[in-house]
């Protein structure tokens, strides 16, 4: 099972960044070995990355996937990617630019005045981290508001390569075990989580499971997600919660949810 530390305090990190307003551009600025703009991404790396083109192409495909899947209009707002050769250079840069930040493996930071920024370092989880944080950046570029659980559930879902999104996420075995033990939270429980409560490791997995259900579950479930996000984008509308929508559509929601996940159990 994957334990994502990167975003457990992401909202807190956002608030911190806002408090400090624009970060210092000169402090600890490394010599960028590579820099490239491929809209919406502005790429900087302190090392030579052989797979840069394929990586940027994959992130642009991620933007198209999100737009198509969630019926979101892609934003032109730039997303700055800051990539580092190792954890040490990543931490030194963040410390010089933002001061003390909690130790996270990757970060998405958005200030009040600047573009969304994604920070990550090369390591075993590099591609997953980049897709995860870039999903946050792309979603926040298109939406001004999104519940914490759904924000993280979408990032967990889209962090996998496209061919492994439906089947292949490491969360699945743990989710199935929790289902059998009757320990998986209802959607309403996730909906009550906010910046003050944050998300636990198990909440991340549960959020992923519900997003998986919304994408690959029974007919109508995905339409409710799209409809909900459309309402979220309208400032004058109080969106009908997804749990309410799904219960109207599927009276035996928990049972349908459990059966859906069981069908995706590894064979
Ligand atoms: Zn996250």
Boltz pocket constraint, residues with backbone or C-beta under 6 A from the ligand:
constraints:
  - pocket:
      binder: B
      contacts: [[A, 6], [A, 7], [A, 10], [A, 132], [A, 136], [A, 151], [A, 152], [A, 155]]
      max_distance: 6.0
